[in-house]
Amino acid sequence: MPILTVYGISEKTTQERLSSFMLGLRQAVSSIKELEIKADQVSCFLPCDRFTAFRGEDIVIFVDSLLKKPRRTPEVRDTLAQKLVQTTRTFFPDATLIECFVRSVSRSEIGFSSTTGE
């Protein structure tokens, strides 16, 4: 299932706001019916960055491990990117730049194992 990694979130952001933000991202993904993904199938990570001078100004989102399927067209992936940028803008309206990159992979190109049995 997809992995969302968000860089550039300010370290001053409260835990409550971060939790709401991650829930919002998961809901944005699950709202796109063509993806056939439930909110609880989305992993979100907000890694720390040692260089904090510009945190909160530039936010970059990477969507990885989105398996290719016929309904996951380039248009659907663009819609996903747009929804994630819009959701992020809602939580961080003062950000100068918000970008999202959706990288999909073919199941035949990767190895995979999961404790959920999928």
N, C-alpha and C positions, 0 to 999 in steps of 0.2 A: 504494500500500500504506500501511498505517497508520503514523502518526508519533506516538511517545510522547515527551512533554515532561514532565520531572519537576522540579518546583520545591521548594526547601527542603532539599536534601541538604547536610549539613555539609561545609564545605571541608576538614575534618580527615579525611574519609574517604579511605582509601588507594586508590590506583589499582587494585590487585588486587581489592579489595572492590567498587569501582565496576564493573569489568569483569564480575565474577560477578553483580552485581545486574542489569546490562543483559542479560546472557545469560539470567538468570532471568525477566526481563520478557518477552523474546522467546519463551522456551519456554512461558510462561503463555499468551501469545496463540496460539501454534501448537497448544497442547493442546486448543483448542476447535474441534472438527471442523467445526461449522457455519460457521465463519469462512472455512475453506478458505485458510488463510494459513500459509506456512512461516516458521520462525523467522528465516531470512535475508532475508525480505521486510519485516521490521519495522525501522523506523529509531528509534533512541533518542537523546534529547538531554537533557543535564543542564546547563542554562544557569546561569551565575554570577549571583549577586545581590549588589549592593554593600552591602545592609543585612544584616549577618551576625548580629545579636543573637539571633535566634530560629531560626537554621538548625538543622535536625535535630529540631525540636519539631513543626512543622507541615509536612507533605509533601503536595503536591497534584500529581496526575497528570492530564494531558490527553491523550486519544487523539483525534487529528485525522485527516482524510482516509480514514476508513473508508468505503469505497464501499457504498452501499445495495444489498443483494441480498435475494432472498426469504427465504433461510435466516437472515439476520442480523436476527432479530426483536428487539423490546425486551427480551425475556427473555434472549436470547443476549448482547445488549449489557450487560445487568445482570450476567450471569455473568462476562463479560470484566472489568467494573469490579471485581467481588468478587475475582476471581483476582489482579488486579493489586494490589489493596489487601493481600490475604493475602501475596503474594510480597514486597511492600515491608515489611510487618510482620516477616517473617522476617529481613530484612536490617537493619531499623532498629526493633528491639523497644521502644526507649525513646521513640519519637515519640509525642507527645500526640495528634496528629490526622493521619490519612491519608485523603485523599479522592481519588476518581477520577471524571472526567467523560468519557464517551464521546460524541463528536460525529461523526455519520455524515453523508455528503453523497451526493447523487444525481449520477451521472456527467454527466447533462445540465446540471447547475448549475455545472460547473467546466470549465476548460481543463486539459489534462494532456499532458505529454510526459515521456519517460523514456529514459535511455541503455540500459536493459535491454530495450527493445522491447515492454514491456507496456503 
